[in-house]
Amino acid sequence: MTPIGEFVPRYRPEFWGALSERERLEIAIGAILTQNTNWGNVCVALERLNRAQVLELEKLSKIKLQKLQSLIRSSGYFRQKSRKIKVFAEAALNRGGSLKNWLSGPLEETRNDLLSLWGIGPETADSILLYAVQRPIFVVDAYTLRISRRIGWVRETSYDKLQKFFESHLPKKSFLYAEFHALFVSLAKNHCRTKPLCAGCPIASFCATGLRVMKT
Ligand code: SF4
């Protein structure tokens, strides 16, 4: 989220649960923008949206599609994503105009409502619920799947089953889920890459793949 007076978003865990509507919106838009791209590209797009001062539901619903496309071009798939952002902003306005109120309803119902919007899949919906309004829902991404399978925790590839696995093994706490997710991302970037660097990996001693690699 971006502090007042700045334009580039950054992770600020100290503000977990104490977010403004603008920050919640920035997080939700970031969750849409991050589809099929890396966070660096998303940051560039969010910075441009911040500088253009359009991170408000009304403004996003009214901004010309072409203008929005040019602002978020760095995130890739900008034509689709600009439509997704507009669909999301219009849905939020139709549901009262407050992300906090809209997304704080009964969890399953609210998640299904998000999933009913064009362009919002399970990972995006859960990221919005976890990071924008701190609902206790575990976000599964490609890193989570890769690491969990290599460790030997799961064979599942289905989003829902993997999510249930984590939610049934961890206390139902949103901050814990967010920290877990951040640790998976960090592990995937530093060690558990496409080609894993098991030597020096902090969890090699209880990872099935790591133990096998170290023996050879
Ligand atoms: S030990 Fe290797 S396979 Fe296991 S998590 Fe670490 S890098 Fe990935």
Boltz pocket constraint, residues with backbone or C-beta under 6 A from the ligand:
constraints:
  - pocket:
      binder: B
      contacts: [[A, 147], [A, 150], [A, 151], [A, 187], [A, 191], [A, 192], [A, 193], [A, 196], [A, 197], [A, 198], [A, 199], [A, 201], [A, 202], [A, 203], [A, 204], [A, 207], [A, 208], [A, 209], [A, 210], [A, 211]]
      max_distance: 6.0
